[in-house]
Amino acid sequence: MQVVRIGLDLAKYIFEVHGVDNHGKVVVRKRLRRDAVARFFANLPACLVGMEASNGAHYWARVLTELGHQVRLISPQFVTPYVKSNKNDRNDAEAICEAVGRPSMRFVPRKSTDQLAVQAVHRIRRRLVADRVRLVNQIRGLLSEHGIVIARDIAQLRRGLAIIAGNDNDGLSEMVRPLMRELQTELAELDRRIAIYDRRIREIFRASEQCQRLGKIEGIGPVTATALIAAVGDRTSFKNGRQFAAWLGLVPKQRSSGGRARLFGISKRGDRYLRTLMIHGARAALSRAGGKQDPRSLWLGKMRQRRHPNIAAVALANKNARIVWAMLSGDTAYEPGPSVKPT
């Protein structure tokens, strides 16, 4: 019997294969070591292969696609309902095989090697920024134990550390002052490394025509534009701009029943990093919209009068996400609305 659909459970060394024919009958169950996976699929006729969007999934999707197979990546949360009985590698492969055959299943966009490289830059920078935040909080906490309170502005902390390092009359013990100098050096090193990755992101932004087009949207800069291009692999995976905004978690969470619509806060699904960038960028654009007479700024002004600024920022982030999808799907440039003359 010919295999038409396969569920492949990924791992570091041991992979589980579950394949069915046109009638859904199991025709292959196999355990493969990592070095035998490509050889096994090379000897199979072209078929549909489903995998969870986990570590290494984009690499294996690229390998199996080159072998002529049709590969679909599925979010693990959509595979879980199809797992029968206890969870193990064999049952996971069977669940993936079942899930990938559902006509209404949602799939994860595949990413190219260039997109994965840009994502690596963003992830390393994100980790360095998180390390700097932890370091700053630790410094402020240690200093407060000795009666020195510094505002939460990182620039003021840098100035405060410079004063502490050269001042011997602030009440710090001789054991704590050298520690503060070491932490000051560590903070400067993190600043230097983050600045390096910021320059890399700006270089990626300048080299990409798509990123530069997205960067013209109010609230989207080089960091957000490059992160969006790196995350959105196949733009045809989204039917419309609302689906793209929902993928980013920028739409209301719904718990409707009995014909009664009940909407709550945003769903917060998808990539938290992208959603954070979109909302922070919208906040920056919201702060600069006052006094402007273009339709976008007027809409934001009315929104701020009716709702909390955080809600207005999320609404603008949602609108920006839909604009991004329209620009990417249609390969068009950003066209802001014409200015409105004040009356």
VEXROMAR-29802 format. One record per residue (C-alpha): residue number from 1; residue in three letters; chain; y, z, x. Coordinates in Angstrom, 1 decimal, padded with zeros to 4 digits, always signed. Layout:
residues N
NODE | NUM | ala | A | Y | Z | X
...
//
This chain:
residues 343
NODE | 1 | met | A | +000.0 | +000.0 | +000.0
NODE | 2 | gln | A | +003.5 | -000.9 | +001.3
NODE | 3 | val | A | +005.9 | +002.0 | +002.0
NODE | 4 | val | A | +009.2 | +001.4 | +000.1
NODE | 5 | arg | A | +010.8 | +004.8 | +000.5
NODE | 6 | ile | A | +010.6 | +007.5 | +003.2
NODE | 7 | gly | A | +011.9 | +011.0 | +003.5
NODE | 8 | leu | A | +012.5 | +012.0 | +007.1
NODE | 9 | asp | A | +013.0 | +015.7 | +007.9
NODE | 10 | leu | A | +015.0 | +015.9 | +011.1
NODE | 11 | ala | A | +014.5 | +018.5 | +013.8
NODE | 12 | lys | A | +014.9 | +018.9 | +017.6
NODE | 13 | tyr | A | +011.3 | +018.0 | +018.6
NODE | 14 | ile | A | +009.0 | +017.8 | +015.5
NODE | 15 | phe | A | +009.8 | +015.4 | +012.7
NODE | 16 | glu | A | +008.1 | +015.2 | +009.3
NODE | 17 | val | A | +007.6 | +011.9 | +007.5
NODE | 18 | his | A | +006.9 | +011.5 | +003.7
NODE | 19 | gly | A | +006.5 | +007.9 | +002.3
NODE | 20 | val | A | +005.8 | +006.5 | -001.1
NODE | 21 | asp | A | +005.1 | +003.1 | -002.6
NODE | 22 | asn | A | +006.7 | +001.3 | -005.6
NODE | 23 | his | A | +004.8 | +003.6 | -008.0
NODE | 24 | gly | A | +005.9 | +006.8 | -006.3
NODE | 25 | lys | A | +002.4 | +007.4 | -004.9
NODE | 26 | val | A | +002.2 | +009.1 | -001.5
NODE | 27 | val | A | +001.0 | +006.6 | +001.1
NODE | 28 | val | A | +002.1 | +008.3 | +004.4
NODE | 29 | arg | A | +002.4 | +011.9 | +005.5
NODE | 30 | lys | A | +002.9 | +012.2 | +009.2
NODE | 31 | arg | A | +004.2 | +014.6 | +011.8
NODE | 32 | leu | A | +005.9 | +013.0 | +014.8
NODE | 33 | arg | A | +007.3 | +014.1 | +018.0
NODE | 34 | arg | A | +010.8 | +013.1 | +018.9
NODE | 35 | asp | A | +009.8 | +010.3 | +021.4
NODE | 36 | ala | A | +007.5 | +008.8 | +018.8
NODE | 37 | val | A | +009.9 | +008.4 | +015.9
NODE | 38 | ala | A | +011.6 | +005.1 | +016.9
NODE | 39 | arg | A | +008.2 | +003.6 | +017.8
NODE | 40 | phe | A | +006.7 | +004.6 | +014.4
NODE | 41 | phe | A | +009.6 | +003.1 | +012.4
NODE | 42 | ala | A | +009.6 | +000.0 | +014.6
NODE | 43 | asn | A | +006.1 | -000.8 | +013.3
NODE | 44 | leu | A | +007.0 | -000.3 | +009.7
NODE | 45 | pro | A | +008.4 | -003.0 | +007.4
NODE | 46 | ala | A | +012.0 | -002.5 | +006.3
NODE | 47 | cys | A | +012.3 | +000.3 | +003.7
NODE | 48 | leu | A | +014.7 | +002.9 | +002.4
NODE | 49 | val | A | +014.9 | +006.0 | +004.6
NODE | 50 | gly | A | +016.5 | +009.2 | +003.5
NODE | 51 | met | A | +017.7 | +012.0 | +005.8
NODE | 52 | glu | A | +019.7 | +015.2 | +005.4
NODE | 53 | ala | A | +023.2 | +015.0 | +006.8
NODE | 54 | ser | A | +022.4 | +017.5 | +009.5
NODE | 55 | asn | A | +022.7 | +017.7 | +013.3
NODE | 56 | gly | A | +021.7 | +014.3 | +014.8
NODE | 57 | ala | A | +021.6 | +012.5 | +011.5
NODE | 58 | his | A | +024.2 | +009.9 | +012.4
NODE | 59 | tyr | A | +022.4 | +009.1 | +015.6
NODE | 60 | trp | A | +019.0 | +008.5 | +013.9
NODE | 61 | ala | A | +020.8 | +006.6 | +011.1
NODE | 62 | arg | A | +022.1 | +004.2 | +013.8
NODE | 63 | val | A | +018.7 | +003.9 | +015.5
NODE | 64 | leu | A | +016.8 | +003.2 | +012.3
NODE | 65 | thr | A | +019.4 | +000.8 | +011.0
NODE | 66 | glu | A | +019.0 | -001.2 | +014.2
NODE | 67 | leu | A | +015.3 | -001.4 | +013.4
NODE | 68 | gly | A | +016.1 | -003.0 | +010.1
NODE | 69 | his | A | +015.7 | -000.1 | +007.7
NODE | 70 | gln | A | +018.2 | +001.0 | +005.0
NODE | 71 | val | A | +019.3 | +004.5 | +005.8
NODE | 72 | arg | A | +020.9 | +007.0 | +003.4
NODE | 73 | leu | A | +022.3 | +010.4 | +004.4
NODE | 74 | ile | A | +022.2 | +013.2 | +001.8
NODE | 75 | ser | A | +024.0 | +016.5 | +001.8
NODE | 76 | pro | A | +021.5 | +019.4 | +002.1
NODE | 77 | gln | A | +022.8 | +021.0 | -001.1
NODE | 78 | phe | A | +021.7 | +018.0 | -003.1
NODE | 79 | val | A | +018.2 | +018.1 | -001.6
NODE | 80 | thr | A | +017.5 | +021.8 | -002.3
NODE | 81 | pro | A | +016.8 | +021.3 | -006.1
NODE | 82 | tyr | A | +013.9 | +018.9 | -005.3
NODE | 83 | val | A | +012.0 | +021.3 | -003.0
NODE | 84 | lys | A | +008.8 | +022.3 | -004.7
NODE | 85 | ser | A | +007.1 | +025.6 | -004.0
NODE | 86 | asn | A | +007.8 | +027.2 | -000.6
NODE | 87 | lys | A | +010.3 | +025.7 | +001.9
NODE | 88 | asn | A | +008.7 | +024.1 | +005.0
NODE | 89 | asp | A | +009.2 | +020.8 | +006.9
NODE | 90 | arg | A | +006.6 | +018.9 | +004.8
NODE | 91 | asn | A | +008.1 | +020.0 | +001.5
NODE | 92 | asp | A | +011.6 | +019.2 | +002.8
NODE | 93 | ala | A | +010.5 | +015.7 | +003.7
NODE | 94 | glu | A | +009.0 | +015.2 | +000.2
NODE | 95 | ala | A | +012.2 | +016.5 | -001.4
NODE | 96 | ile | A | +014.3 | +014.1 | +000.7
NODE | 97 | cys | A | +012.1 | +011.2 | -000.4
NODE | 98 | glu | A | +012.5 | +012.2 | -004.0
NODE | 99 | ala | A | +016.2 | +012.7 | -003.8
NODE | 100 | val | A | +017.0 | +009.5 | -002.0
NODE | 101 | gly | A | +015.4 | +007.5 | -004.8
NODE | 102 | arg | A | +017.6 | +009.0 | -007.6
NODE | 103 | pro | A | +020.0 | +006.3 | -008.9
NODE | 104 | ser | A | +022.8 | +008.8 | -009.3
NODE | 105 | met | A | +022.5 | +010.5 | -005.9
NODE | 106 | arg | A | +025.6 | +010.9 | -003.8
NODE | 107 | phe | A | +025.4 | +010.0 | -000.2
NODE | 108 | val | A | +027.3 | +011.0 | +002.9
NODE | 109 | pro | A | +029.3 | +008.2 | +004.7
NODE | 110 | arg | A | +027.8 | +007.2 | +008.0
NODE | 111 | lys | A | +029.9 | +007.4 | +011.1
NODE | 112 | ser | A | +030.1 | +005.1 | +014.1
NODE | 113 | thr | A | +030.0 | +006.3 | +017.7
NODE | 114 | asp | A | +033.8 | +006.0 | +018.0
NODE | 115 | gln | A | +034.3 | +008.1 | +014.9
NODE | 116 | leu | A | +031.9 | +010.8 | +016.3
NODE | 117 | ala | A | +033.8 | +010.7 | +019.6
NODE | 118 | val | A | +037.1 | +011.4 | +017.8
NODE | 119 | gln | A | +035.5 | +014.1 | +015.8
NODE | 120 | ala | A | +034.3 | +015.7 | +019.0
NODE | 121 | val | A | +037.9 | +015.8 | +020.3
NODE | 122 | his | A | +039.0 | +017.5 | +017.0
NODE | 123 | arg | A | +036.2 | +020.0 | +017.0
NODE | 124 | ile | A | +036.8 | +021.1 | +020.6
NODE | 125 | arg | A | +040.5 | +021.4 | +019.9
NODE | 126 | arg | A | +039.8 | +023.4 | +016.7
NODE | 127 | arg | A | +037.6 | +025.8 | +018.7
NODE | 128 | leu | A | +040.3 | +026.3 | +021.3
NODE | 129 | val | A | +042.9 | +027.0 | +018.7
NODE | 130 | ala | A | +040.6 | +029.5 | +017.1
NODE | 131 | asp | A | +040.1 | +031.2 | +020.5
NODE | 132 | arg | A | +043.9 | +031.4 | +020.9
NODE | 133 | val | A | +044.3 | +033.0 | +017.5
NODE | 134 | arg | A | +041.7 | +035.6 | +018.3
NODE | 135 | leu | A | +043.3 | +036.3 | +021.7
NODE | 136 | val | A | +046.8 | +036.6 | +020.2
NODE | 137 | asn | A | +045.5 | +039.1 | +017.6
NODE | 138 | gln | A | +043.7 | +041.1 | +020.2
NODE | 139 | ile | A | +046.8 | +041.3 | +022.4
NODE | 140 | arg | A | +049.0 | +042.4 | +019.5
NODE | 141 | gly | A | +046.4 | +045.0 | +018.5
NODE | 142 | leu | A | +046.1 | +046.4 | +022.0
NODE | 143 | leu | A | +049.8 | +046.7 | +022.4
NODE | 144 | ser | A | +050.3 | +048.3 | +019.0
NODE | 145 | glu | A | +048.0 | +051.1 | +020.2
NODE | 146 | his | A | +050.6 | +051.9 | +022.9
NODE | 147 | gly | A | +053.6 | +051.7 | +020.6
NODE | 148 | ile | A | +054.6 | +048.1 | +021.3
NODE | 149 | val | A | +054.8 | +046.0 | +018.2
NODE | 150 | ile | A | +055.4 | +042.2 | +018.5
NODE | 151 | ala | A | +056.0 | +039.9 | +015.6
NODE | 152 | arg | A | +053.3 | +037.5 | +014.5
NODE | 153 | asp | A | +055.2 | +034.5 | +016.0
NODE | 154 | ile | A | +053.2 | +033.3 | +019.0
NODE | 155 | ala | A | +056.5 | +032.3 | +020.8
NODE | 156 | gln | A | +057.7 | +035.9 | +020.6
NODE | 157 | leu | A | +054.4 | +037.1 | +021.9
NODE | 158 | arg | A | +054.7 | +034.9 | +025.0
NODE | 159 | arg | A | +058.2 | +036.2 | +025.6
NODE | 160 | gly | A | +057.0 | +039.8 | +025.1
NODE | 161 | leu | A | +054.1 | +039.4 | +027.5
NODE | 162 | ala | A | +056.5 | +038.0 | +030.1
NODE | 163 | ile | A | +058.8 | +041.0 | +029.7
NODE | 164 | ile | A | +055.8 | +043.4 | +029.8
NODE | 165 | ala | A | +054.4 | +041.9 | +033.0
NODE | 166 | gly | A | +057.7 | +042.4 | +034.9
NODE | 167 | asn | A | +058.7 | +045.8 | +033.4
NODE | 168 | asp | A | +057.4 | +049.1 | +034.7
NODE | 169 | asn | A | +059.4 | +051.4 | +032.3
NODE | 170 | asp | A | +057.9 | +050.5 | +028.9
NODE | 171 | gly | A | +055.3 | +053.4 | +028.8
NODE | 172 | leu | A | +052.2 | +051.3 | +029.5
NODE | 173 | ser | A | +049.7 | +052.9 | +031.9
NODE | 174 | glu | A | +048.9 | +051.3 | +035.2
NODE | 175 | met | A | +045.4 | +050.4 | +033.8
NODE | 176 | val | A | +046.7 | +048.5 | +030.8
NODE | 177 | arg | A | +049.5 | +046.5 | +032.5
NODE | 178 | pro | A | +047.1 | +044.5 | +034.7
NODE | 179 | leu | A | +045.0 | +043.8 | +031.7
NODE | 180 | met | A | +048.1 | +042.4 | +029.9
NODE | 181 | arg | A | +048.8 | +040.1 | +032.9
NODE | 182 | glu | A | +045.2 | +038.8 | +032.7
NODE | 183 | leu | A | +045.5 | +038.1 | +029.0
NODE | 184 | gln | A | +048.8 | +036.4 | +029.6
NODE | 185 | thr | A | +047.1 | +034.1 | +032.1
NODE | 186 | glu | A | +044.3 | +033.5 | +029.7
NODE | 187 | leu | A | +046.8 | +032.6 | +026.9
NODE | 188 | ala | A | +048.6 | +030.2 | +029.2
NODE | 189 | glu | A | +045.3 | +028.5 | +030.1
NODE | 190 | leu | A | +044.4 | +028.1 | +026.4
NODE | 191 | asp | A | +047.9 | +026.6 | +025.8
NODE | 192 | arg | A | +047.4 | +024.2 | +028.6
NODE | 193 | arg | A | +044.0 | +023.0 | +027.3
NODE | 194 | ile | A | +045.2 | +022.7 | +023.7
NODE | 195 | ala | A | +048.1 | +020.6 | +025.0
NODE | 196 | ile | A | +045.7 | +018.3 | +026.8
NODE | 197 | tyr | A | +043.7 | +017.7 | +023.5
NODE | 198 | asp | A | +047.0 | +017.2 | +021.6
NODE | 199 | arg | A | +047.9 | +014.4 | +024.1
NODE | 200 | arg | A | +044.4 | +012.8 | +023.6
NODE | 201 | ile | A | +044.9 | +012.8 | +019.8
NODE | 202 | arg | A | +048.3 | +011.2 | +020.2
NODE | 203 | glu | A | +046.8 | +008.5 | +022.4
NODE | 204 | ile | A | +044.1 | +007.9 | +019.8
NODE | 205 | phe | A | +046.8 | +007.7 | +017.1
NODE | 206 | arg | A | +048.8 | +005.2 | +019.0
NODE | 207 | ala | A | +045.8 | +003.0 | +019.8
NODE | 208 | ser | A | +044.7 | +002.8 | +016.1
NODE | 209 | glu | A | +046.6 | +000.6 | +013.7
NODE | 210 | gln | A | +044.9 | +002.4 | +010.7
NODE | 211 | cys | A | +046.0 | +005.8 | +012.0
NODE | 212 | gln | A | +049.6 | +004.6 | +012.4
NODE | 213 | arg | A | +049.7 | +003.3 | +008.8
NODE | 214 | leu | A | +048.4 | +006.6 | +007.5
NODE | 215 | gly | A | +050.9 | +008.5 | +009.7
NODE | 216 | lys | A | +053.8 | +007.0 | +007.6
NODE | 217 | ile | A | +052.8 | +009.1 | +004.6
NODE | 218 | glu | A | +054.9 | +012.2 | +004.3
NODE | 219 | gly | A | +052.7 | +015.2 | +005.2
NODE | 220 | ile | A | +050.2 | +013.2 | +007.4
NODE | 221 | gly | A | +050.8 | +013.2 | +011.2
NODE | 222 | pro | A | +048.7 | +012.2 | +014.2
NODE | 223 | val | A | +046.2 | +015.1 | +013.9
NODE | 224 | thr | A | +045.5 | +014.6 | +010.2
NODE | 225 | ala | A | +045.5 | +010.8 | +010.4
NODE | 226 | thr | A | +043.0 | +010.7 | +013.3
NODE | 227 | ala | A | +040.8 | +013.3 | +011.6
NODE | 228 | leu | A | +040.7 | +011.3 | +008.4
NODE | 229 | ile | A | +039.8 | +008.0 | +010.0
NODE | 230 | ala | A | +037.1 | +009.8 | +012.0
NODE | 231 | ala | A | +035.6 | +011.5 | +008.9
NODE | 232 | val | A | +035.7 | +008.5 | +006.5
NODE | 233 | gly | A | +032.9 | +006.3 | +007.6
NODE | 234 | asp | A | +032.1 | +003.8 | +004.9
NODE | 235 | arg | A | +035.1 | +003.6 | +002.5
NODE | 236 | thr | A | +033.0 | +002.0 | -000.2
NODE | 237 | ser | A | +031.1 | +005.3 | -000.6
NODE | 238 | phe | A | +034.0 | +006.4 | -002.8
NODE | 239 | lys | A | +034.5 | +004.7 | -006.1
NODE | 240 | asn | A | +038.2 | +005.6 | -006.4
NODE | 241 | gly | A | +040.8 | +007.9 | -005.0
NODE | 242 | arg | A | +039.8 | +010.8 | -007.2
NODE | 243 | gln | A | +036.3 | +010.8 | -005.8
NODE | 244 | phe | A | +037.8 | +010.9 | -002.3
NODE | 245 | ala | A | +040.1 | +013.8 | -003.3
NODE | 246 | ala | A | +037.0 | +015.6 | -004.8
NODE | 247 | trp | A | +035.1 | +015.0 | -001.6
NODE | 248 | leu | A | +037.9 | +016.8 | +000.2
NODE | 249 | gly | A | +037.7 | +019.7 | -002.3
NODE | 250 | leu | A | +041.2 | +019.1 | -003.6
NODE | 251 | val | A | +040.3 | +018.9 | -007.3
NODE | 252 | pro | A | +039.9 | +021.8 | -009.8
NODE | 253 | lys | A | +036.6 | +023.5 | -010.0
NODE | 254 | gln | A | +035.1 | +023.0 | -013.5
NODE | 255 | arg | A | +032.9 | +025.3 | -015.6
NODE | 256 | ser | A | +033.0 | +023.6 | -019.0
NODE | 257 | ser | A | +030.6 | +024.2 | -021.8
NODE | 258 | gly | A | +030.4 | +023.6 | -025.6
NODE | 259 | gly | A | +033.1 | +021.0 | -025.5
NODE | 260 | arg | A | +035.6 | +023.4 | -024.1
NODE | 261 | ala | A | +037.1 | +022.5 | -020.7
NODE | 262 | arg | A | +037.6 | +025.3 | -018.3
NODE | 263 | leu | A | +039.3 | +024.5 | -015.0
NODE | 264 | phe | A | +039.8 | +027.0 | -012.2
NODE | 265 | gly | A | +041.2 | +026.7 | -008.6
NODE | 266 | ile | A | +040.3 | +023.9 | -006.3
NODE | 267 | ser | A | +036.6 | +023.4 | -005.6
NODE | 268 | lys | A | +037.0 | +023.8 | -001.8
NODE | 269 | arg | A | +034.0 | +021.5 | -001.2
NODE | 270 | gly | A | +033.6 | +019.1 | +001.7
NODE | 271 | asp | A | +035.2 | +019.5 | +005.2
NODE | 272 | arg | A | +037.3 | +022.6 | +005.4
NODE | 273 | tyr | A | +039.1 | +021.4 | +008.5
NODE | 274 | leu | A | +040.3 | +018.2 | +006.7
NODE | 275 | arg | A | +041.3 | +020.1 | +003.6
NODE | 276 | thr | A | +043.3 | +022.6 | +005.7
NODE | 277 | leu | A | +045.1 | +019.8 | +007.5
NODE | 278 | met | A | +046.0 | +018.0 | +004.3
NODE | 279 | ile | A | +047.4 | +021.2 | +002.6
NODE | 280 | his | A | +049.4 | +022.3 | +005.7
NODE | 281 | gly | A | +050.8 | +018.8 | +006.0
NODE | 282 | ala | A | +051.7 | +018.9 | +002.3
NODE | 283 | arg | A | +053.5 | +022.2 | +002.8
NODE | 284 | ala | A | +055.6 | +020.8 | +005.6
NODE | 285 | ala | A | +056.5 | +017.8 | +003.4
NODE | 286 | leu | A | +057.3 | +020.1 | +000.5
NODE | 287 | ser | A | +059.8 | +022.0 | +002.6
NODE | 288 | arg | A | +061.7 | +018.8 | +003.5
NODE | 289 | ala | A | +061.8 | +017.4 | +000.0
NODE | 290 | gly | A | +064.8 | +019.4 | -001.2
NODE | 291 | gly | A | +067.9 | +017.3 | -001.9
NODE | 292 | lys | A | +066.2 | +013.9 | -001.6
NODE | 293 | gln | A | +066.4 | +011.5 | -004.5
NODE | 294 | asp | A | +063.3 | +009.3 | -004.1
NODE | 295 | pro | A | +060.7 | +009.5 | -006.9
NODE | 296 | arg | A | +058.2 | +011.5 | -004.8
NODE | 297 | ser | A | +060.8 | +014.2 | -003.9
NODE | 298 | leu | A | +062.0 | +014.4 | -007.5
NODE | 299 | trp | A | +058.4 | +014.8 | -008.7
NODE | 300 | leu | A | +057.9 | +017.6 | -006.1
NODE | 301 | gly | A | +061.2 | +019.3 | -007.2
NODE | 302 | lys | A | +060.0 | +019.4 | -010.8
NODE | 303 | met | A | +056.6 | +020.6 | -009.7
NODE | 304 | arg | A | +058.2 | +023.5 | -007.7
NODE | 305 | gln | A | +060.3 | +024.5 | -010.7
NODE | 306 | arg | A | +057.2 | +024.8 | -012.9
NODE | 307 | arg | A | +054.4 | +026.0 | -010.5
NODE | 308 | his | A | +053.9 | +028.2 | -007.5
NODE | 309 | pro | A | +054.7 | +026.5 | -004.1
NODE | 310 | asn | A | +051.0 | +026.7 | -003.1
NODE | 311 | ile | A | +050.0 | +024.8 | -006.2
NODE | 312 | ala | A | +052.6 | +022.2 | -005.5
NODE | 313 | ala | A | +051.4 | +021.8 | -002.0
NODE | 314 | val | A | +047.8 | +021.3 | -003.2
NODE | 315 | ala | A | +049.0 | +018.8 | -005.8
NODE | 316 | leu | A | +050.8 | +016.8 | -003.0
NODE | 317 | ala | A | +047.7 | +017.0 | -000.8
NODE | 318 | asn | A | +045.7 | +015.6 | -003.7
NODE | 319 | lys | A | +048.2 | +012.8 | -004.2
NODE | 320 | asn | A | +048.2 | +012.0 | -000.4
NODE | 321 | ala | A | +044.4 | +011.8 | -000.4
NODE | 322 | arg | A | +044.5 | +009.2 | -003.2
NODE | 323 | ile | A | +047.1 | +007.3 | -001.3
NODE | 324 | val | A | +045.0 | +007.4 | +001.8
NODE | 325 | trp | A | +042.0 | +006.0 | -000.1
NODE | 326 | ala | A | +044.1 | +003.2 | -001.7
NODE | 327 | met | A | +045.4 | +002.2 | +001.8
NODE | 328 | leu | A | +042.0 | +002.3 | +003.4
NODE | 329 | ser | A | +040.1 | +000.5 | +000.6
NODE | 330 | gly | A | +042.8 | -002.2 | +000.2
NODE | 331 | asp | A | +043.8 | -002.4 | +003.9
NODE | 332 | thr | A | +047.4 | -002.1 | +002.9
NODE | 333 | ala | A | +050.5 | -000.4 | +004.3
NODE | 334 | tyr | A | +052.2 | +002.6 | +002.8
NODE | 335 | glu | A | +055.0 | +001.6 | +000.4
NODE | 336 | pro | A | +057.2 | +004.6 | -000.6
NODE | 337 | gly | A | +059.0 | +004.4 | -003.9
NODE | 338 | pro | A | +062.6 | +003.2 | -003.8
NODE | 339 | ser | A | +065.4 | +005.8 | -003.7
NODE | 340 | val | A | +067.1 | +006.8 | -006.9
NODE | 341 | lys | A | +070.9 | +007.0 | -006.9
NODE | 342 | pro | A | +072.2 | +010.4 | -008.0
NODE | 343 | thr | A | +074.1 | +010.3 | -011.2
//
